């Protein structure tokens, strides 16, 4: 959340909202279901491991390709919870 310290609150809030909407739309299109979300973190479930892996790659590509305001470049880190 480095950006939260570097940006004015209203700019960061708008960026975060856009980021969340972008990822939610992508997860839904890829067959996922959002389980939980907090700030810039989202947890999603998918019917198959393959769908989850494809969505992870698509999320990274989508965020990189998106035209972000102010020349910002958010990143996506993908992981999975430990059992």
N, CA, C and O atoms as a printed pandas DataFrame, in Angstrom:
     atom_number atom_name residue_name chain_id  residue_number  x_coord  y_coord  z_coord
0              1         N          UNK        A               1    0.821   -1.183    0.000
1              2        CA          UNK        A               1    0.000    0.000    0.000
2              3         C          UNK        A               1    0.870    1.253    0.000
3              4         O          UNK        A               1    0.507    2.272    0.588
4              5         N          UNK        A               2    2.002    1.170   -0.653
5              6        CA          UNK        A               2    2.895    2.322   -0.748
6              7         C          UNK        A               2    2.167    3.522   -1.326
7              8         O          UNK        A               2    2.386    4.652   -0.891
8              9         N          UNK        A               3    1.302    3.284   -2.305
9             10        CA          UNK        A               3    0.590    4.391   -2.934
10            11         C          UNK        A               3   -0.302    5.137   -1.951
11            12         O          UNK        A               3   -0.520    6.339   -2.107
12            13         N          UNK        A               4   -0.816    4.448   -0.951
13            14        CA          UNK        A               4   -1.691    5.107    0.025
14            15         C          UNK        A               4   -0.930    6.172    0.811
15            16         O          UNK        A               4   -1.536    7.126    1.298
16            17         N          UNK        A               5    0.380    6.026    0.941
17            18        CA          UNK        A               5    1.191    7.006    1.662
18            19         C          UNK        A               5    1.663    8.135    0.747
19            20         O          UNK        A               5    1.966    9.235    1.210
20            21         N          UNK        A               6    1.722    7.853   -0.546
21            22        CA          UNK        A               6    2.279    8.823   -1.482
22            23         C          UNK        A               6    1.235    9.714   -2.147
23            24         O          UNK        A               6    1.565   10.800   -2.624
24            25         N          UNK        A               7   -0.014    9.272   -2.184
25            26        CA          UNK        A               7   -1.054   10.016   -2.898
26            27         C          UNK        A               7   -1.975   10.753   -1.940
27            28         O          UNK        A               7   -2.127   10.376   -0.778
28            29         N          UNK        A               8   -2.585   11.813   -2.454
29            30        CA          UNK        A               8   -3.626   12.490   -1.681
30            31         C          UNK        A               8   -4.761   11.489   -1.455
31            32         O          UNK        A               8   -5.020   10.658   -2.325
32            33         N          UNK        A               9   -5.436   11.548   -0.320
33            34        CA          UNK        A               9   -6.487   10.568   -0.011
34            35         C          UNK        A               9   -7.549   10.432   -1.093
35            36         O          UNK        A               9   -7.987    9.319   -1.382
36            37         N          UNK        A              10   -7.973   11.535   -1.698
37            38        CA          UNK        A              10   -9.029   11.443   -2.717
38            39         C          UNK        A              10   -8.521   10.772   -3.992
39            40         O          UNK        A              10   -9.282   10.077   -4.665
40            41         N          UNK        A              11   -7.250   10.971   -4.332
41            42        CA          UNK        A              11   -6.671   10.325   -5.513
42            43         C          UNK        A              11   -6.508    8.832   -5.241
43            44         O          UNK        A              11   -6.830    7.999   -6.089
44            45         N          UNK        A              12   -6.004    8.502   -4.049
45            46        CA          UNK        A              12   -5.843    7.091   -3.713
46            47         C          UNK        A              12   -7.194    6.392   -3.660
47            48         O          UNK        A              12   -7.318    5.264   -4.137
48            49         N          UNK        A              13   -8.205    7.033   -3.092
49            50        CA          UNK        A              13   -9.542    6.438   -3.011
50            51         C          UNK        A              13  -10.113    6.136   -4.386
51            52         O          UNK        A              13  -10.692    5.071   -4.599
52            53         N          UNK        A              14   -9.954    7.059   -5.315
53            54        CA          UNK        A              14  -10.450    6.846   -6.676
54            55         C          UNK        A              14   -9.682    5.719   -7.368
55            56         O          UNK        A              14  -10.279    4.899   -8.064
56            57         N          UNK        A              15   -8.371    5.677   -7.181
57            58        CA          UNK        A              15   -7.545    4.627   -7.764
58            59         C          UNK        A              15   -7.950    3.267   -7.208
59            60         O          UNK        A              15   -8.093    2.303   -7.960
60            61         N          UNK        A              16   -8.132    3.189   -5.906
61            62        CA          UNK        A              16   -8.502    1.930   -5.265
62            63         C          UNK        A              16   -9.858    1.439   -5.757
63            64         O          UNK        A              16  -10.035    0.249   -6.014
64            65         N          UNK        A              17  -10.811    2.350   -5.886
65            66        CA          UNK        A              17  -12.144    1.978   -6.378
66            67         C          UNK        A              17  -12.050    1.426   -7.797
67            68         O          UNK        A              17  -12.661    0.403   -8.106
68            69         N          UNK        A              18  -11.296    2.089   -8.651
69            70        CA          UNK        A              18  -11.137    1.637  -10.034
70            71         C          UNK        A              18  -10.460    0.264  -10.080
71            72         O          UNK        A              18  -10.863   -0.604  -10.854
72            73         N          UNK        A              19   -9.443    0.072   -9.259
73            74        CA          UNK        A              19   -8.714   -1.195   -9.168
74            75         C          UNK        A              19   -9.649   -2.320   -8.729
75            76         O          UNK        A              19   -9.652   -3.395   -9.329
76            77         N          UNK        A              20  -10.441   -2.077   -7.686
77            78        CA          UNK        A              20  -11.370   -3.086   -7.183
78            79         C          UNK        A              20  -12.409   -3.451   -8.241
79            80         O          UNK        A              20  -12.693   -4.632   -8.445
80            81         N          UNK        A              21  -12.972   -2.459   -8.910
81            82        CA          UNK        A              21  -13.983   -2.725   -9.942
82            83         C          UNK        A              21  -13.390   -3.519  -11.100
83            84         O          UNK        A              21  -14.024   -4.440  -11.613
84            85         N          UNK        A              22  -12.189   -3.167  -11.506
85            86        CA          UNK        A              22  -11.522   -3.859  -12.594
86            87         C          UNK        A              22  -11.329   -5.336  -12.248
87            88         O          UNK        A              22  -11.624   -6.215  -13.057
88            89         N          UNK        A              23  -10.834   -5.597  -11.042
89            90        CA          UNK        A              23  -10.596   -6.987  -10.647
90            91         C          UNK        A              23  -11.889   -7.752  -10.419
91            92         O          UNK        A              23  -11.979   -8.924  -10.786
92            93         N          UNK        A              24  -12.894   -7.119   -9.822
93            94        CA          UNK        A              24  -14.181   -7.804   -9.616
94            95         C          UNK        A              24  -14.800   -8.220  -10.938
95            96         O          UNK        A              24  -15.284   -9.343  -11.080
96            97         N          UNK        A              25  -14.782   -7.310  -11.909
97            98        CA          UNK        A              25  -15.328   -7.631  -13.233
98            99         C          UNK        A              25  -14.572   -8.796  -13.859
99           100         O          UNK        A              25  -15.179   -9.708  -14.423
100          101         N          UNK        A              26  -13.258   -8.762  -13.759
101          102        CA          UNK        A              26  -12.438   -9.822  -14.331
102          103         C          UNK        A              26  -12.723  -11.158  -13.652
103          104         O          UNK        A              26  -12.905  -12.169  -14.331
104          105         N          UNK        A              27  -12.762  -11.173  -12.326
105          106        CA          UNK        A              27  -13.011  -12.419  -11.603
106          107         C          UNK        A              27  -14.353  -13.029  -12.003
107          108         O          UNK        A              27  -14.464  -14.241  -12.186
108          109         N          UNK        A              28  -15.354  -12.191  -12.133
109          110        CA          UNK        A              28  -16.676  -12.682  -12.526
110          111         C          UNK        A              28  -16.646  -13.260  -13.944
111          112         O          UNK        A              28  -17.190  -14.335  -14.195
112          113         N          UNK        A              29  -16.011  -12.541  -14.858
113          114        CA          UNK        A              29  -15.920  -13.032  -16.245
114          115         C          UNK        A              29  -15.161  -14.349  -16.330
115          116         O          UNK        A              29  -15.432  -15.173  -17.205
116          117         N          UNK        A              30  -14.213  -14.547  -15.425
117          118        CA          UNK        A              30  -13.390  -15.758  -15.449
118          119         C          UNK        A              30  -14.015  -16.902  -14.644
119          120         O          UNK        A              30  -13.390  -17.947  -14.465
120          121         N          UNK        A              31  -15.233  -16.709  -14.164
121          122        CA          UNK        A              31  -15.929  -17.783  -13.464
122          123         C          UNK        A              31  -15.661  -17.845  -11.977
123          124         O          UNK        A              31  -15.979  -18.840  -11.325
124          125         N          UNK        A              32  -15.073  -16.779  -11.431
125          126        CA          UNK        A              32  -14.751  -16.765  -10.011
126          127         C          UNK        A              32  -15.844  -16.152   -9.167
127          128         O          UNK        A              32  -16.778  -15.527   -9.669
128          129         N          UNK        A              33  -15.701  -16.349   -7.892
129          130        CA          UNK        A              33  -16.631  -15.793   -6.903
130          131         C          UNK        A              33  -15.797  -15.111   -5.818
131          132         O          UNK        A              33  -14.957  -15.743   -5.176
132          133         N          UNK        A              34  -16.039  -13.815   -5.622
133          134        CA          UNK        A              34  -15.295  -13.093   -4.585
134          135         C          UNK        A              34  -15.729  -13.594   -3.209
135          136         O          UNK        A              34  -16.915  -13.581   -2.881
136          137         N          UNK        A              35  -14.775  -14.027   -2.422
137          138        CA          UNK        A              35  -15.037  -14.551   -1.093
138          139         C          UNK        A              35  -14.855  -13.460   -0.045
139          140         O          UNK        A              35  -15.624  -13.377    0.913
140          141         N          UNK        A              36  -13.833  -12.623   -0.232
141          142        CA          UNK        A              36  -13.525  -11.583    0.737
142          143         C          UNK        A              36  -12.717  -10.499    0.035
143          144         O          UNK        A              36  -12.046  -10.757   -0.964
144          145         N          UNK        A              37  -12.788   -9.302    0.562
145          146        CA          UNK        A              37  -11.996   -8.200    0.022
146          147         C          UNK        A              37  -11.722   -7.205    1.135
147          148         O          UNK        A              37  -12.583   -6.941    1.974
148          149         N          UNK        A              38  -10.521   -6.661    1.133
149          150        CA          UNK        A              38  -10.134   -5.640    2.089
150          151         C          UNK        A              38   -9.116   -4.742    1.408
151          152         O          UNK        A              38   -8.019   -5.180    1.061
152          153         N          UNK        A              39   -9.485   -3.491    1.222
153          154        CA          UNK        A              39   -8.615   -2.502    0.561
154          155         C          UNK        A              39   -8.172   -3.020   -0.803
155          156         O          UNK        A              39   -9.008   -3.195   -1.689
156          157         N          UNK        A              40   -6.878   -3.270   -0.994
157          158        CA          UNK        A              40   -6.394   -3.717   -2.303
158          159         C          UNK        A              40   -6.220   -5.227   -2.381
159          160         O          UNK        A              40   -5.551   -5.731   -3.283
160          161         N          UNK        A              41   -6.815   -5.944   -1.446
161          162        CA          UNK        A              41   -6.710   -7.399   -1.397
162          163         C          UNK        A              41   -8.061   -8.025   -1.686
163          164         O          UNK        A              41   -9.083   -7.572   -1.171
164          165         N          UNK        A              42   -8.069   -9.054   -2.500
165          166        CA          UNK        A              42   -9.303   -9.784   -2.781
166          167         C          UNK        A              42   -9.016  -11.277   -2.731
167          168         O          UNK        A              42   -7.951  -11.730   -3.151
168          169         N          UNK        A              43   -9.966  -12.028   -2.219
169          170        CA          UNK        A              43   -9.864  -13.479   -2.218
170          171         C          UNK        A              43  -11.035  -14.000   -3.037
171          172         O          UNK        A              43  -12.184  -13.621   -2.812
172          173         N          UNK        A              44  -10.730  -14.868   -3.983
173          174        CA          UNK        A              44  -11.761  -15.407   -4.856
174          175         C          UNK        A              44  -11.645  -16.922   -4.921
175          176         O          UNK        A              44  -10.563  -17.487   -4.761
176          177         N          UNK        A              45  -12.772  -17.565   -5.156
177          178        CA          UNK        A              45  -12.823  -19.014   -5.336
178          179         C          UNK        A              45  -13.225  -19.305   -6.771
179          180         O          UNK        A              45  -14.010  -18.570   -7.370
180          181         N          UNK        A              46  -12.681  -20.383   -7.313
181          182        CA          UNK        A              46  -12.974  -20.804   -8.675
182          183         C          UNK        A              46  -13.335  -22.284   -8.677
183          184         O          UNK        A              46  -12.891  -23.040   -7.813
184          185         N          UNK        A              47  -14.143  -22.690   -9.652
185          186        CA          UNK        A              47  -14.526  -24.099   -9.715
186          187         C          UNK        A              47  -13.354  -25.048   -9.944
187          188         O          UNK        A              47  -13.368  -26.185   -9.473
188          189         N          UNK        A              48  -12.336  -24.573  -10.673
189          190        CA          UNK        A              48  -11.185  -25.438  -10.951
190          191         C          UNK        A              48   -9.883  -24.673  -10.732
191          192         O          UNK        A              48   -9.850  -23.443  -10.745
192          193         N          UNK        A              49   -8.836  -25.426  -10.535
193          194        CA          UNK        A              49   -7.501  -24.827  -10.386
194          195         C          UNK        A              49   -7.097  -24.133  -11.686
195          196         O          UNK        A              49   -6.482  -23.067  -11.666
196          197         N          UNK        A              50   -7.448  -24.747  -12.806
197          198        CA          UNK        A              50   -7.103  -24.152  -14.098
198          199         C          UNK        A              50   -7.744  -22.775  -14.246
199          200         O          UNK        A              50   -7.083  -21.833  -14.684
200          201         N          UNK        A              51   -9.023  -22.643  -13.886
201          202        CA          UNK        A              51   -9.689  -21.339  -13.975
202          203         C          UNK        A              51   -9.015  -20.320  -13.056
203          204         O          UNK        A              51   -8.864  -19.155  -13.424
204          205         N          UNK        A              52   -8.614  -20.753  -11.875
205          206        CA          UNK        A              52   -7.947  -19.854  -10.933
206          207         C          UNK        A              52   -6.613  -19.377  -11.502
207          208         O          UNK        A              52   -6.288  -18.193  -11.416
208          209         N          UNK        A              53   -5.847  -20.286  -12.079
209          210        CA          UNK        A              53   -4.545  -19.928  -12.650
210          211         C          UNK        A              53   -4.712  -18.975  -13.835
211          212         O          UNK        A              53   -3.979  -17.994  -13.956
212          213         N          UNK        A              54   -5.672  -19.266  -14.700
213          214        CA          UNK        A              54   -5.926  -18.384  -15.841
214          215         C          UNK        A              54   -6.373  -17.004  -15.379
215          216         O          UNK        A              54   -5.969  -15.997  -15.959
216          217         N          UNK        A              55   -7.204  -16.949  -14.342
217          218        CA          UNK        A              55   -7.660  -15.663  -13.812
218          219         C          UNK        A              55   -6.503  -14.885  -13.190
219          220         O          UNK        A              55   -6.450  -13.660  -13.307
220          221         N          UNK        A              56   -5.583  -15.578  -12.535
221          222        CA          UNK        A              56   -4.425  -14.909  -11.933
222          223         C          UNK        A              56   -3.581  -14.216  -12.997
223          224         O          UNK        A              56   -3.179  -13.064  -12.834
224          225         N          UNK        A              57   -3.320  -14.923  -14.073
225          226        CA          UNK        A              57   -2.535  -14.341  -15.168
226          227         C          UNK        A              57   -3.310  -13.194  -15.811
227          228         O          UNK        A              57   -2.744  -12.139  -16.096
228          229         N          UNK        A              58   -4.610  -13.403  -16.039
229          230        CA          UNK        A              58   -5.442  -12.363  -16.661
230          231         C          UNK        A              58   -5.505  -11.114  -15.785
231          232         O          UNK        A              58   -5.505   -9.997  -16.302
232          233         N          UNK        A              59   -5.557  -11.288  -14.479
233          234        CA          UNK        A              59   -5.599  -10.137  -13.572
234          235         C          UNK        A              59   -4.329   -9.308  -13.703
235          236         O          UNK        A              59   -4.386   -8.081  -13.774
236          237         N          UNK        A              60   -3.188   -9.981  -13.735
237          238        CA          UNK        A              60   -1.929   -9.258  -13.879
238          239         C          UNK        A              60   -1.869   -8.529  -15.220
239          240         O          UNK        A              60   -1.457   -7.371  -15.281
240          241         N          UNK        A              61   -2.276   -9.199  -16.285
241          242        CA          UNK        A              61   -2.245   -8.582  -17.609
242          243         C          UNK        A              61   -3.222   -7.405  -17.702
243          244         O          UNK        A              61   -2.912   -6.375  -18.301
244          245         N          UNK        A              62   -4.393   -7.570  -17.107
245          246        CA          UNK        A              62   -5.415   -6.528  -17.160
246          247         C          UNK        A              62   -4.964   -5.273  -16.429
247          248         O          UNK        A              62   -5.151   -4.162  -16.925
248          249         N          UNK        A              63   -4.378   -5.444  -15.268
249          250        CA          UNK        A              63   -3.918   -4.292  -14.491
250          251         C          UNK        A              63   -2.772   -3.574  -15.211
251          252         O          UNK        A              63   -2.724   -2.344  -15.223
252          253         N          UNK        A              64   -1.868   -4.321  -15.798
253          254        CA          UNK        A              64   -0.752   -3.713  -16.528
254          255         C          UNK        A              64   -1.249   -2.958  -17.753
255          256         O          UNK        A              64   -0.743   -1.878  -18.058
256          257         N          UNK        A              65   -2.229   -3.509  -18.458
257          258        CA          UNK        A              65   -2.718   -2.907  -19.696
258          259         C          UNK        A              65   -3.676   -1.731  -19.467
259          260         O          UNK        A              65   -3.908   -0.938  -20.379
260          261         N          UNK        A              66   -4.223   -1.618  -18.274
261          262        CA          UNK        A              66   -5.206   -0.583  -17.983
262          263         C          UNK        A              66   -4.556    0.801  -18.002
263          264         O          UNK        A              66   -3.411    0.964  -17.582
264          265         N          UNK        A              67   -5.295    1.789  -18.493
265          266        CA          UNK        A              67   -4.821    3.178  -18.505
266          267         C          UNK        A              67   -5.151    3.811  -17.149
267          268         O          UNK        A              67   -6.291    4.211  -16.911
268          269         N          UNK        A              68   -4.168    3.900  -16.276
269          270        CA          UNK        A              68   -4.361    4.439  -14.934
270          271         C          UNK        A              68   -4.142    5.945  -14.941
271          272         O          UNK        A              68   -3.300    6.446  -15.687
272          273         N          UNK        A              69   -4.890    6.666  -14.121
273          274        CA          UNK        A              69   -4.700    8.116  -14.051
274          275         C          UNK        A              69   -3.360    8.483  -13.412
275          276         O          UNK        A              69   -2.780    7.700  -12.660
276          277         N          UNK        A              70   -2.892    9.658  -13.718
277          278        CA          UNK        A              70   -1.682   10.227  -13.105
278          279         C          UNK        A              70   -0.421    9.404  -13.393
279          280         O          UNK        A              70    0.581    9.551  -12.694
280          281         N          UNK        A              71   -0.462    8.544  -14.410
281          282        CA          UNK        A              71    0.706    7.741  -14.747
282          283         C          UNK        A              71    1.034    6.670  -13.717
283          284         O          UNK        A              71    2.149    6.149  -13.700
284          285         N          UNK        A              72    0.085    6.340  -12.870
285          286        CA          UNK        A              72    0.316    5.337  -11.829
286          287         C          UNK        A              72    0.346    3.942  -12.435
287          288         O          UNK        A              72   -0.260    3.698  -13.478
288          289         N          UNK        A              73    1.048    3.033  -11.782
289          290        CA          UNK        A              73    1.178    1.665  -12.259
290          291         C          UNK        A              73    0.980    0.689  -11.101
291          292         O          UNK        A              73    1.960    0.157  -10.581
292          293         N          UNK        A              74   -0.265    0.441  -10.682
293          294        CA          UNK        A              74   -0.483   -0.563   -9.641
294          295         C          UNK        A              74   -0.056   -1.944  -10.152
295          296         O          UNK        A              74    0.014   -2.173  -11.360
296          297         N          UNK        A              75    0.222   -2.839   -9.239
297          298        CA          UNK        A              75    0.622   -4.199   -9.590
298          299         C          UNK        A              75   -0.312   -5.195   -8.920
299          300         O          UNK        A              75   -1.016   -4.860   -7.967
300          301         N          UNK        A              76   -0.310   -6.404   -9.421
301          302        CA          UNK        A              76   -1.099   -7.480   -8.836
302          303         C          UNK        A              76   -0.149   -8.580   -8.398
303          304         O          UNK        A              76    0.671   -9.058   -9.182
304          305         N          UNK        A              77   -0.264   -8.973   -7.154
305          306        CA          UNK        A              77    0.467  -10.108   -6.631
306          307         C          UNK        A              77   -0.562  -11.203   -6.387
307          308         O          UNK        A              77   -1.604  -10.960   -5.779
308          309         N          UNK        A              78   -0.270  -12.397   -6.857
309          310        CA          UNK        A              78   -1.220  -13.495   -6.750
310          311         C          UNK        A              78   -0.654  -14.574   -5.845
311          312         O          UNK        A              78    0.524  -14.922   -5.923
312          313         N          UNK        A              79   -1.503  -15.086   -5.001
313          314        CA          UNK        A              79   -1.113  -16.180   -4.113
314          315         C          UNK        A              79   -2.337  -16.976   -3.742
315          316         O          UNK        A              79   -3.432  -16.734   -4.250
316          317         N          UNK        A              80   -2.147  -17.916   -2.863
317          318        CA          UNK        A              80   -3.286  -18.699   -2.384
318          319         C          UNK        A              80   -3.110  -18.918   -0.890
319          320         O          UNK        A              80   -1.988  -18.980   -0.387
320          321         N          UNK        A              81   -4.231  -19.034   -0.186
321          322        CA          UNK        A              81   -4.132  -19.246    1.264
322          323         C          UNK        A              81   -3.640  -20.650    1.565
323          324         O          UNK        A              81   -3.948  -21.601    0.846
324          325         N          UNK        A              82   -2.901  -20.762    2.594
325          326        CA          UNK        A              82   -2.436  -22.085    3.031
326          327         C          UNK        A              82   -3.575  -22.810    3.740
327          328         O          UNK        A              82   -4.348  -22.203    4.481
328          329         N          UNK        A              83   -3.666  -24.111    3.501
329          330        CA          UNK        A              83   -4.758  -24.876    4.173
330          331         C          UNK        A              83   -4.575  -24.950    5.671
331          332         O          UNK        A              83   -5.396  -25.549    6.365
